[in-house]
Amino acid sequence: MNTLWLSLLGTLFGLILGFALSSLRQITIKKTDTMLMVLWKRLIRGTTYFYIEFVRGTPMVAQAVFLYYGLRQVIGWTPMVAGLIIVSLNTTAYMAEIIRSGIQSIDRGQSEAAYAIGMTQSQTFIFIILPQAIRNAFPSIGNEFIVNIKDTSMLNVIMVTELFFQGMSVAGSTYNYAGSMFIIVVLYFIMTFTLSNLLRLIENRLRHNSQEVHV
């Protein structure tokens, strides 16, 4: 259960933070901006770009060891809390790029049409762009969830009692590593196979609804 909860909550928090990070990365510099505002926007875009590239360019197991053991004396967090934060922060970087791609896939003519009928930029984003971006990005979002289910196995290095950690504990006490790992592999497959098919059904439903709207 810990594996599913860590994956689900980590993906959800990563999606929420990914929206924020993606929005910050797409901040535009206007001609009317002051020099200070221009510098501030460039700093924000540069920081978000660095975060995304750094997290995506380093293995999560290294991030887990660094954050947990590096900050344990300062924060005093439990392995489970640390594991959830690590999965969330790691997922945030990937979700930011997924969402950015989803937003960029929307025809700009839709935004211009929304502005023409009097909608504000915020209204256009919330009611026109965002729903379509989520639908377009849903397959990638679902895939990230599946990846997180498997990647939580890396959290055993900080003593998180997820599926792989429990399997290794059983294997260590029974000395039956092959049998224990076989069961773990089967359980991972059952989870990912079931959820992949469920997500595919949701994706097909979203695509069907989209086609009905366009018709």
C-alpha positions as CSV (number, residue, x, y, z in Angstrom):
1,M,0.0,0.0,0.0
2,N,2.9,2.4,0.8
3,T,4.1,2.0,-2.8
4,L,0.7,3.0,-4.2
5,W,0.2,5.9,-1.8
6,L,3.7,7.3,-2.4
7,S,3.2,7.0,-6.2
8,L,-0.3,8.5,-6.2
9,L,0.3,11.4,-3.8
10,G,3.7,12.1,-5.3
11,T,2.2,12.2,-8.8
12,L,-0.6,14.5,-7.6
13,F,1.6,16.9,-5.8
14,G,4.1,16.8,-8.6
15,L,1.3,17.7,-11.1
16,I,0.2,20.6,-9.0
17,L,3.7,21.9,-8.5
18,G,4.4,21.2,-12.2
19,F,1.6,23.6,-13.2
20,A,3.2,26.3,-11.1
21,L,6.7,25.6,-12.4
22,S,5.5,25.5,-16.0
23,S,3.7,28.8,-15.6
24,L,6.8,30.4,-14.1
25,R,9.0,29.1,-16.9
26,Q,6.7,30.7,-19.5
27,I,6.7,34.2,-18.0
28,T,7.0,36.6,-20.9
29,I,9.1,39.8,-20.9
30,K,7.0,42.8,-22.1
31,K,8.3,46.0,-23.7
32,T,6.7,48.0,-20.9
33,D,8.6,46.1,-18.2
34,T,11.2,48.0,-16.2
35,M,14.8,46.9,-16.1
36,L,14.3,45.5,-12.6
37,M,11.2,43.6,-13.7
38,V,13.1,42.2,-16.7
39,L,15.9,41.0,-14.5
40,W,13.4,39.5,-12.0
41,K,11.6,37.6,-14.8
42,R,14.9,36.3,-16.2
43,L,15.9,35.1,-12.8
44,I,12.7,33.2,-12.3
45,R,12.9,31.6,-15.8
46,G,16.5,30.7,-15.3
47,T,15.9,29.2,-11.9
48,T,13.0,27.1,-13.0
49,Y,14.9,26.0,-16.1
50,F,17.9,24.9,-13.9
51,Y,15.7,23.0,-11.5
52,I,14.0,21.1,-14.3
53,E,17.2,20.2,-16.0
54,F,19.0,19.3,-12.8
55,V,16.3,17.0,-11.4
56,R,15.8,15.3,-14.8
57,G,19.5,14.9,-15.2
58,T,20.2,13.2,-11.9
59,P,19.0,9.8,-10.7
60,M,16.2,9.8,-8.0
61,V,18.2,7.5,-5.8
62,A,20.9,10.1,-5.5
63,Q,18.4,12.8,-4.8
64,A,16.8,10.6,-2.1
65,V,20.1,10.0,-0.3
66,F,21.2,13.6,-0.6
67,L,17.9,15.1,0.7
68,Y,17.2,12.6,3.4
69,Y,20.6,12.2,5.0
70,G,21.7,15.7,4.2
71,L,18.6,17.3,5.8
72,R,17.7,14.7,8.5
73,Q,19.6,16.5,11.2
74,V,17.9,19.8,10.4
75,I,14.4,18.7,9.6
76,G,14.2,15.5,11.5
77,W,11.7,14.0,9.1
78,T,10.6,10.3,8.9
79,P,11.6,8.1,5.9
80,M,8.0,8.0,4.7
81,V,7.6,11.8,4.7
82,A,11.0,12.3,3.1
83,G,10.1,9.7,0.4
84,L,6.8,11.5,-0.4
85,I,8.6,14.8,-0.7
86,I,11.4,13.3,-2.9
87,V,8.9,11.7,-5.3
88,S,6.9,14.9,-5.5
89,L,9.9,17.1,-6.2
90,N,11.2,14.7,-8.7
91,T,7.9,14.4,-10.5
92,T,7.5,18.2,-10.5
93,A,10.3,18.6,-13.0
94,Y,8.9,16.0,-15.4
95,M,5.3,17.3,-15.0
96,A,6.4,20.9,-15.7
97,E,7.7,19.8,-19.1
98,I,4.7,17.6,-19.8
99,I,2.3,20.4,-19.1
100,R,4.4,22.9,-21.1
101,S,4.2,20.6,-24.1
102,G,0.4,20.2,-23.6
103,I,-0.1,24.0,-23.5
104,Q,2.1,24.5,-26.6
105,S,0.0,21.9,-28.5
106,I,-3.1,24.2,-28.3
107,D,-3.7,26.3,-31.3
108,R,-3.0,30.0,-30.5
109,G,-6.1,30.9,-32.5
110,Q,-8.3,29.7,-29.7
111,S,-6.7,32.2,-27.3
112,E,-7.1,35.0,-29.8
113,A,-10.8,34.0,-30.3
114,A,-11.3,34.0,-26.6
115,Y,-9.8,37.5,-26.2
116,A,-12.0,38.7,-29.1
117,I,-15.1,37.8,-27.2
118,G,-14.0,39.6,-24.1
119,M,-12.4,36.9,-22.0
120,T,-9.4,37.9,-19.9
121,Q,-6.1,36.1,-20.0
122,S,-6.8,34.2,-16.8
123,Q,-10.3,33.2,-18.0
124,T,-8.8,32.0,-21.3
125,F,-6.2,29.9,-19.6
126,I,-8.5,28.4,-17.0
127,F,-11.5,27.7,-19.2
128,I,-10.0,27.2,-22.7
129,I,-6.3,26.3,-22.6
130,L,-6.0,24.3,-19.3
131,P,-8.7,21.7,-20.0
132,Q,-7.3,20.9,-23.4
133,A,-3.8,20.9,-22.2
134,I,-4.6,18.4,-19.5
135,R,-6.4,16.2,-22.0
136,N,-3.5,16.3,-24.5
137,A,-1.0,15.6,-21.7
138,F,-3.0,12.9,-20.0
139,P,-1.2,10.0,-21.5
140,S,2.2,11.4,-20.4
141,I,0.8,12.2,-16.9
142,G,-0.5,8.6,-16.6
143,N,2.8,7.3,-17.8
144,E,4.6,9.3,-15.1
145,F,2.4,7.8,-12.5
146,I,3.3,4.3,-13.7
147,V,7.0,5.2,-13.6
148,N,6.6,6.5,-10.1
149,I,5.2,3.1,-9.0
150,K,8.4,1.5,-10.1
151,D,10.8,4.2,-9.0
152,T,9.6,4.1,-5.4
153,S,11.7,1.0,-5.2
154,M,14.7,3.3,-5.1
155,L,13.5,4.7,-1.7
156,N,14.6,1.6,0.0
157,V,18.0,3.3,0.4
158,I,16.4,5.7,2.9
159,M,14.5,2.8,4.7
160,V,11.1,3.6,3.3
161,T,8.9,0.5,3.8
162,E,7.6,0.2,0.3
163,L,7.1,-3.0,-1.7
164,F,10.8,-3.6,-2.7
165,F,12.0,-2.9,0.8
166,Q,9.5,-5.3,2.3
167,G,10.5,-8.0,-0.2
168,M,14.2,-7.6,0.6
169,S,13.4,-7.9,4.3
170,V,11.5,-11.1,3.7
171,A,14.3,-12.4,1.5
172,G,16.9,-11.6,4.2
173,S,15.0,-13.5,6.8
174,T,14.2,-16.5,4.7
175,Y,17.3,-16.5,2.5
176,N,15.0,-17.1,-0.4
177,Y,16.0,-14.2,-2.6
178,A,14.9,-15.7,-5.9
179,G,11.4,-16.6,-4.6
180,S,10.9,-13.3,-2.8
181,M,12.0,-11.2,-5.8
182,F,9.7,-13.3,-8.1
183,I,6.7,-12.4,-6.0
184,I,7.8,-8.7,-5.9
185,V,8.1,-8.7,-9.7
186,V,4.7,-10.2,-10.1
187,L,3.1,-7.7,-7.7
188,Y,4.7,-4.8,-9.6
189,F,3.5,-6.1,-12.9
190,I,-0.1,-6.6,-11.6
191,M,-0.1,-3.0,-10.3
192,T,1.3,-1.4,-13.4
193,F,-0.6,-3.6,-15.9
194,T,-4.0,-2.9,-14.1
195,L,-3.4,0.8,-13.8
196,S,-2.1,1.2,-17.3
197,N,-5.3,-0.3,-18.7
198,L,-7.4,1.8,-16.4
199,L,-5.6,4.9,-17.5
200,R,-6.0,3.9,-21.2
201,L,-9.7,3.6,-20.7
202,I,-9.8,7.1,-19.2
203,E,-7.7,8.4,-22.1
204,N,-10.1,6.8,-24.6
205,R,-13.0,8.3,-22.8
206,L,-11.5,11.8,-22.9
207,R,-10.7,11.4,-26.6
208,H,-14.2,10.3,-27.3
209,N,-15.7,13.3,-25.4
210,S,-13.4,15.6,-27.3
211,Q,-14.5,14.3,-30.6
212,E,-18.1,14.7,-29.6
213,V,-17.5,18.3,-28.7
214,H,-15.8,19.1,-32.0
215,V,-18.6,17.4,-33.9
